């Protein structure tokens, strides 16, 4: 959840109701965005 919060600026409350598979999908998106922005 920290990856998602850092990249998308979401508070924990915004992610609280998400299912695990949804969180994992958003985490993957966060990693991809971070790598595009900051290099891998």
N, C-alpha and C positions, 0 to 999 in steps of 0.2 A: 504494500500500500504506500510505502514511502516513495517508491519510484514514481508512482502515479501522482502523488501529491506534489512532488518536486517538479515534475515536468509540466503537468496540467494545472497546477496551482489549485488543486481541489482539497477541501477540508475533509477530515475523516467522516464527518456526518454525511457528506455527499456520496460516499462509497459504502456506507454502513449497510444499506439494504440490498447491495448487489450480491448475486450468487458467486460462488467461487470461480466458476468457469468464466463469468463475465469479468471479474477482477483480473484473472490471468490474461484474458484477451487485452484488456486495457493496459496491463503491465507490459505486454509485448509491444503494444503501440508506443508506450512511453520510452521503452528501450530504443526502438527504431528511430523515434524523433530525436532523442538525445544523441544518438550516433550520427544522424544526419547533420545536426546542429553543431556538435562539438568534436566530431571525428571519432572513429572507433579505435 
